[in-house]
Amino acid sequence: MKAFALLLGLALVGGAACQAQAEGLEVQPLIGGTPMRCHDFRGAVVRTLQTTELGDVGRASIVARVPVIQLDTDRLAKLPPKLQIFFFMHECAHHVLGHVIRPTLQSERDADCWSANYGRWAGLFSRKDVEGFAPFFAASNGSKFGHLPGAERSAYILNCFDKPESEPVAYSLSR
Ligand SMILES: [Zn+2]
């Protein structure tokens, strides 16, 4: 809610881009020690707000026309760096694939797959890194909104890593 209010405020004062950075909305956040970037399906810069008490590791949304990734730094800190990157790319994928506008029951799986494909394509994580994600998903029961239960999710992500449908467009690092 804090971020929401903040962004609404920015929309009113205008000059959102400069203001946003000043308020902690990062264009190139450091995730697991790696500077990351994300652009949405329109090519717009996605800004990242590192926060706490989010209720989830990350969340993708559009607030006052600004595409935003919120990350819970407390939750991220408990994860290996490569998995932190995976989650950032998962949230980025929701922007890349337009889920923030039109979510579907397939969105969570598609975002996982995109993140795995992109991570492989960009050399952000190895197969061994992805195998190492499994214990961190194991306790999850999944959700009604399309998150697979932990073991299934791990297998799904690894399968995406192994069998990319196509090369993901270079939204993040090449711009
Ligand atoms: Zn998601």
Residues whose N, C-alpha, C, O or C-beta is under 5 A from the ligand:
A	BS01	ZN	E108 A111
